[in-house]
Structure formats: C-alpha cells, structure tokens
Amino acid sequence: MAILTTSLACFALACASRERPNGAEVDAAVVLRHLSPGIVLADEERPAWTLVERMAFAGAPGVAVTFVDSTGPAWSRGAGVLRLGSEPKVAPETRFLVKSLAKPVTAFATLRLVDQGVLELDAPLDEYLERWSVPDNEFTRATAPTLRQLLAHRAGFTMWGVPSYAPDEERPTLVEILEGHVPEDYSPITIDYQPGTDSRYSGGGYSVLQLLLEDVTGESFPELIRRLVLDPLDMDHSLFHAGVPDSLAEITATGHDDGEPLPHWDALVQLAAGGLISTAPDMARFVAEVNRAWQGRSNLLSQALAREMLTDQGDGRGLGFEVEGAGDSLVFSHTGSGDGFRALIVGLPSRSEGLAILVNADDARAGELRQEIVRAAAISYGWPVLGPDVRATAELDATWVERLAGRYEYSDGSTTTVTRTGNGLQAAWGDAEPVRLFPTDSLRWFTRSGEEFTFEQGPDGPAALVWSGDFGAFRAERQP
C-alpha cells in the first residue's frame, strides 16, 4: 500500500465530486475510466486506463465493482460477460465464487459469538471442539492454540489452501479432512510451530474454526452464518454452499483460467476457508457493517471487538482481515482467489468508505486488475492511502545497462531473461511476455506493478539477480 501524493490528490479534486448532480454516476464513470498502475514515474503523466482496456489486458471476461460509503453500497457496476463467448452480461447482482472472502465473514460471525459470551478469544480451542482435537505435540504442549491466534493465522495450523472437488466427485467430511482421510496429496491438519510465535496463512485453521462453530452452537455452518451475518445485513444474494446450486447456475459467473472457461464450478467442504457465493453489493454491505462497528454504530458487533478485529495481531493480520495503519489511515482488506476467480474487499472505517471487486478470472493479471481499480478509487476519492507510488528514475550509462542484460536461472530451473530496450531493460519469466524495468539506481530496478529486481555485482560484472514481489524474494544466478 502506498501513500497518495499531493499531485494525485489534486487530480481527485478535479475529477470527482459527490456534490455534483447524479454524483454516484459521475463517480462510477471517473473511477472506472482512470485505473492506475502501482507505480507512476515522477516525470510522466499518470496513465489513465479504462476498465474495459484493463479487462482485455488481464484476460478477465467479467468484473463487478461496488463502492461503499456511509449509507452502504453507493454505486455498483458490472462489465463483461458471465462466460467467455456467451451473451449474458455481468450485472451487479451476478453471483461470483468469492473464495477466501469467506474468512472475514466467518471471523465476524465468530466475534459476534464472543460478544454474546458463547466463546472467549483467549481460551484454548480444545475447550470448544467435540468431534476433533488439536493434535498433541511439542508445540501445542508448550502453548495451547487459541481462537484469537486462529483468527489471525498465528495458531500454527498447516494447510495453506484447501482442496476443491468436481461436482460428481465423492467428498470427504470435514472431520475426515482434518484427520487426513483425503486424497494422498493431503496430510492431517496439525500445528508445526509454537502458537503465537509466528504467522502463516492457513485455510486449515479456518476449517478447524468451522468445526468448532458447529460443535459449540449445534447448527450447520451455512445456517449459523446466515443467522449471524447474512440475514442481518440483508446479504440476500449470498450463501455458503459446497458448490453452485442448480437454481443459481444461470446467474453465476463462470470461472476462467489461462483465458479459458472452466468446465464446472468446483465444490468445497471447508466452507469457512472459501465456500462463499456472493455479489459485489452484498460484499459491500459487509464492508459497510465492519466500518460501522469500528465507529461504534453497529447493532451486531461491539465497538471494542470491532477495534480488536482491526488491530494488527502480528505481521499485518487482524482477526480475519489484513490491516495497515491506524486511526484516520486505517485500512482493512482481504483477497480471494482460486477455481477461476479473484476477489477483493477494502474498507477505510474512518471515512466510511470501501470497495468490493469480483473477477471471474484467476491469474496474476486478474489479481493486479483488482488493485488497479482500488488505486483509481483512491485517486478519485482522495484516500490518503492505497494510491499509486510515485517514483523517480535514475539516468544510467547505456554501456552499463547493456551489461545487465542476460539470462538468470533460479534454483528450481526457471529463468528470467533480461534484455535491453532503448536505454532501459525489460525482463521475462520463461516464455512469458516481457515487462518493462525502470532504474532506481544502477543495480535496483522496478516494474509498474511494484516488483523489484536487484542485481548483484560480481568481480567480472553482474553475477546474480534477486526478484522480489508478493510471493517473497528469489535469487537467480547469471548464466554464461
């Protein structure tokens, strides 16, 4: 997340005002015609991309966007089609598989039970579990994992992502998954570091939470979440379900991967981790309620627990959300991805604003498309965070730039090929389309999406390249 600069904030004042006639229409048009890269060069005019242009670039057949203000969903737009090559258009009420957006909704329901005295945040999980127990090992004997740690991905549970199944495929029960009675690719869910000492995203942990909520309340998980969250928030187009019901097939977007529609919607057993079907306006209603709860205006969740939910518990994770900043600059967010879909919700509680973005494509470019929409909103509404980062570039000698070009190989055998273009560089992973690099200085370069390329100097010239981005940092040796 990057701080919005003064020049870009001035753009917001010139381009968007909700005091204009039909302001919501104006706002929607401005936002969706001014998508922005993650990095803007200091000596250039900021690119302004349209949503349609960026959908084509990302290979995203359909997108739904809803903007949140103090009243709830303020405006919603759908663009593109439910399925590539078909006629039905995406509308705001189109259903999407929103994948891991299920987690913050589940966390909100859990905190409602804490508010009601049914659960305690810092009690050991085994006090509530009946059909399964936290595995006993050296880590759990040192520290019993708690509900707080589970919600913040700090309990040490294994299983990052969760398996999905074809509609006609036999599915194990939730307990069988936790015990490891699933296809051979999966092991029993356990804890492999001392709870509270580190963080790791875990769909397995939220699967434990799903079981715990059922054990404590005696209700099925989908009905419990409907009672605690969906019905009170009028999220009438949302449900937790193992797959897409036949009754919703014609109004649910098809997932796409590598530019191709997937043959069916996969089903999940671990619903709390990723089994939510929803719409952009419904997810916006959820964001608006979290904003209200933080402000002390919710009838569902106390301000004290809402503030705790949006407080960093470690490594930028709150209780069900990723969080950054505090007070007027606080932002909470969560992404969803998998089985042909990408999703994102963002909230700024001090401003009573936010976004819900749903995409029926599942690759890196579709993921970046979500961020481009967020940046457009940050510029249009003058958000003090989430806008593009403005960077200066260095003037380099052409001979030095040429020396950096070459093929760099990572430990897994994959390669990045760096070539000169004009007086700059471009880089390509394997056979992928190359992306332009811009110099911070002679050895540090960056892309518009925020990836960093750092060259290491050896005795005879550049010897290695370190790539860093959303998935960490990886070192590649220069090849002869």
SULRA-V527040 format. One record per backbone hydrogen bond with DSSP energy under -1.0 kcal/mol. NH is the residue of the N-H (numbers start at 1). CO is the residue of the C=O. E is the energy in kcal/mol with one decimal. If there is no record, write none. Layout:
nh:NH co:CO e:E
nh:NH co:CO e:E
//
This chain:
nh:9 co:5 e:-2.2
nh:10 co:6 e:-2.2
nh:11 co:7 e:-1.3
nh:12 co:8 e:-1.5
nh:13 co:9 e:-1.6
nh:14 co:10 e:-1.7
nh:15 co:11 e:-1.8
nh:16 co:12 e:-2.3
nh:20 co:17 e:-1.5
nh:26 co:22 e:-1.7
nh:27 co:23 e:-3.1
nh:28 co:24 e:-2.5
nh:29 co:25 e:-2.2
nh:30 co:26 e:-2.6
nh:31 co:27 e:-2.8
nh:32 co:28 e:-2.3
nh:34 co:31 e:-1.4
nh:35 co:49 e:-3.0
nh:36 co:372 e:-1.3
nh:39 co:448 e:-1.5
nh:40 co:389 e:-2.8
nh:42 co:391 e:-2.8
nh:44 co:41 e:-1.7
nh:49 co:35 e:-2.3
nh:51 co:32 e:-2.6
nh:54 co:50 e:-2.2
nh:55 co:51 e:-2.4
nh:56 co:52 e:-2.0
nh:57 co:53 e:-2.1
nh:58 co:54 e:-2.5
nh:59 co:55 e:-1.0
nh:60 co:55 e:-2.4
nh:63 co:79 e:-2.5
nh:64 co:358 e:-2.4
nh:65 co:77 e:-2.9
nh:66 co:356 e:-2.2
nh:67 co:75 e:-2.8
nh:68 co:354 e:-2.8
nh:69 co:72 e:-2.7
nh:72 co:69 e:-1.8
nh:74 co:67 e:-3.4
nh:75 co:67 e:-1.0
nh:77 co:65 e:-2.8
nh:79 co:63 e:-2.7
nh:81 co:61 e:-2.0
nh:82 co:88 e:-2.1
nh:86 co:83 e:-2.3
nh:90 co:80 e:-2.4
nh:94 co:91 e:-2.2
nh:95 co:251 e:-2.6
nh:96 co:278 e:-2.8
nh:98 co:276 e:-2.0
nh:101 co:98 e:-1.8
nh:102 co:99 e:-2.0
nh:103 co:100 e:-1.7
nh:105 co:101 e:-1.2
nh:106 co:102 e:-2.4
nh:107 co:103 e:-2.6
nh:108 co:104 e:-2.4
nh:109 co:105 e:-2.0
nh:110 co:106 e:-2.3
nh:111 co:107 e:-2.4
nh:112 co:108 e:-1.7
nh:113 co:109 e:-1.5
nh:114 co:110 e:-1.6
nh:115 co:111 e:-2.7
nh:116 co:112 e:-1.6
nh:117 co:114 e:-1.6
nh:118 co:113 e:-2.2
nh:119 co:113 e:-1.1
nh:123 co:120 e:-1.2
nh:125 co:145 e:-2.4
nh:127 co:124 e:-1.6
nh:128 co:125 e:-2.3
nh:129 co:125 e:-1.4
nh:141 co:137 e:-2.2
nh:142 co:138 e:-1.1
nh:143 co:139 e:-2.0
nh:147 co:123 e:-1.0
nh:148 co:121 e:-2.7
nh:150 co:146 e:-2.2
nh:151 co:147 e:-2.6
nh:152 co:148 e:-1.6
nh:153 co:150 e:-1.7
nh:154 co:149 e:-3.6
nh:158 co:190 e:-2.1
nh:165 co:267 e:-2.7
nh:169 co:166 e:-1.9
nh:177 co:173 e:-1.9
nh:178 co:174 e:-2.3
nh:179 co:175 e:-2.2
nh:180 co:177 e:-1.0
nh:181 co:176 e:-3.0
nh:182 co:180 e:-1.7
nh:186 co:183 e:-2.4
nh:189 co:178 e:-1.6
nh:192 co:156 e:-1.8
nh:196 co:154 e:-3.2
nh:197 co:194 e:-1.9
nh:200 co:153 e:-2.6
nh:203 co:160 e:-1.7
nh:204 co:159 e:-2.7
nh:206 co:202 e:-1.3
nh:207 co:203 e:-1.4
nh:208 co:204 e:-1.7
nh:209 co:205 e:-1.8
nh:210 co:206 e:-2.0
nh:211 co:207 e:-1.8
nh:212 co:208 e:-2.5
nh:213 co:209 e:-2.7
nh:214 co:210 e:-1.7
nh:215 co:211 e:-2.6
nh:216 co:212 e:-2.5
nh:217 co:213 e:-2.0
nh:218 co:214 e:-2.5
nh:224 co:220 e:-2.5
nh:225 co:221 e:-2.4
nh:226 co:222 e:-1.8
nh:227 co:223 e:-2.3
nh:228 co:224 e:-2.4
nh:229 co:225 e:-2.4
nh:230 co:225 e:-1.9
nh:231 co:226 e:-2.8
nh:233 co:229 e:-1.7
nh:234 co:231 e:-1.6
nh:235 co:230 e:-2.8
nh:236 co:234 e:-1.9
nh:238 co:235 e:-1.4
nh:239 co:277 e:-2.1
nh:241 co:275 e:-2.0
nh:248 co:245 e:-1.8
nh:249 co:246 e:-1.1
nh:251 co:248 e:-1.2
nh:253 co:95 e:-3.0
nh:254 co:82 e:-2.5
nh:256 co:340 e:-1.8
nh:257 co:260 e:-2.5
nh:260 co:257 e:-1.8
nh:262 co:255 e:-3.1
nh:267 co:165 e:-3.2
nh:268 co:242 e:-1.8
nh:271 co:269 e:-1.9
nh:275 co:271 e:-3.0
nh:277 co:239 e:-2.7
nh:278 co:96 e:-2.4
nh:283 co:279 e:-2.3
nh:284 co:280 e:-2.0
nh:285 co:281 e:-2.0
nh:286 co:282 e:-1.7
nh:287 co:283 e:-2.2
nh:288 co:284 e:-2.7
nh:289 co:285 e:-1.8
nh:290 co:286 e:-2.1
nh:291 co:287 e:-2.4
nh:292 co:288 e:-2.4
nh:293 co:289 e:-2.7
nh:294 co:290 e:-2.3
nh:295 co:291 e:-1.6
nh:297 co:292 e:-3.2
nh:306 co:302 e:-2.3
nh:307 co:303 e:-2.9
nh:308 co:304 e:-1.7
nh:309 co:305 e:-2.7
nh:310 co:306 e:-1.6
nh:311 co:308 e:-1.6
nh:313 co:317 e:-3.2
nh:317 co:314 e:-1.1
nh:318 co:321 e:-3.1
nh:319 co:309 e:-2.2
nh:320 co:318 e:-1.3
nh:322 co:333 e:-2.7
nh:323 co:316 e:-2.4
nh:324 co:331 e:-2.0
nh:329 co:326 e:-2.0
nh:330 co:327 e:-1.7
nh:331 co:324 e:-2.4
nh:332 co:347 e:-2.2
nh:333 co:322 e:-2.2
nh:334 co:345 e:-1.8
nh:336 co:343 e:-2.2
nh:338 co:341 e:-1.9
nh:341 co:338 e:-1.3
nh:342 co:359 e:-2.3
nh:343 co:336 e:-2.6
nh:344 co:357 e:-2.2
nh:345 co:334 e:-2.3
nh:346 co:355 e:-2.3
nh:347 co:332 e:-2.7
nh:348 co:353 e:-3.1
nh:351 co:348 e:-1.6
nh:353 co:348 e:-1.5
nh:354 co:68 e:-1.3
nh:355 co:346 e:-2.2
nh:356 co:66 e:-2.1
nh:357 co:344 e:-2.9
nh:358 co:64 e:-2.6
nh:359 co:342 e:-3.0
nh:360 co:62 e:-1.8
nh:362 co:256 e:-1.4
nh:367 co:363 e:-2.1
nh:368 co:364 e:-2.2
nh:369 co:365 e:-2.0
nh:370 co:366 e:-1.3
nh:371 co:367 e:-1.0
nh:372 co:368 e:-2.1
nh:373 co:369 e:-1.8
nh:374 co:370 e:-1.9
nh:375 co:371 e:-2.5
nh:376 co:372 e:-1.7
nh:377 co:373 e:-2.1
nh:378 co:374 e:-2.5
nh:379 co:375 e:-2.2
nh:380 co:376 e:-2.6
nh:381 co:377 e:-2.7
nh:383 co:378 e:-1.6
nh:389 co:38 e:-2.8
nh:391 co:40 e:-2.5
nh:394 co:439 e:-2.3
nh:401 co:397 e:-2.1
nh:402 co:398 e:-2.1
nh:403 co:399 e:-1.4
nh:404 co:400 e:-1.1
nh:406 co:418 e:-2.2
nh:408 co:416 e:-2.7
nh:409 co:477 e:-3.0
nh:410 co:414 e:-3.0
nh:413 co:410 e:-2.0
nh:416 co:408 e:-2.6
nh:417 co:428 e:-2.5
nh:418 co:406 e:-3.2
nh:419 co:426 e:-2.6
nh:421 co:424 e:-2.1
nh:424 co:421 e:-2.2
nh:426 co:419 e:-2.4
nh:427 co:435 e:-2.5
nh:428 co:417 e:-1.7
nh:430 co:415 e:-2.4
nh:432 co:429 e:-2.9
nh:435 co:427 e:-2.8
nh:437 co:425 e:-3.0
nh:438 co:446 e:-2.6
nh:440 co:444 e:-3.4
nh:441 co:444 e:-1.6
nh:445 co:453 e:-3.0
nh:446 co:438 e:-2.2
nh:447 co:451 e:-1.8
nh:450 co:447 e:-1.6
nh:452 co:468 e:-2.6
nh:453 co:445 e:-2.9
nh:454 co:466 e:-2.4
nh:455 co:443 e:-2.9
nh:456 co:464 e:-2.9
nh:458 co:461 e:-2.9
nh:461 co:458 e:-1.3
nh:463 co:456 e:-3.5
nh:464 co:456 e:-1.2
nh:465 co:476 e:-2.8
nh:466 co:454 e:-2.8
nh:467 co:474 e:-3.0
nh:468 co:452 e:-2.3
nh:469 co:472 e:-2.2
nh:472 co:469 e:-1.6
nh:474 co:467 e:-3.0
nh:476 co:465 e:-3.3
nh:477 co:409 e:-2.6
nh:478 co:463 e:-2.4
nh:479 co:407 e:-3.2
//
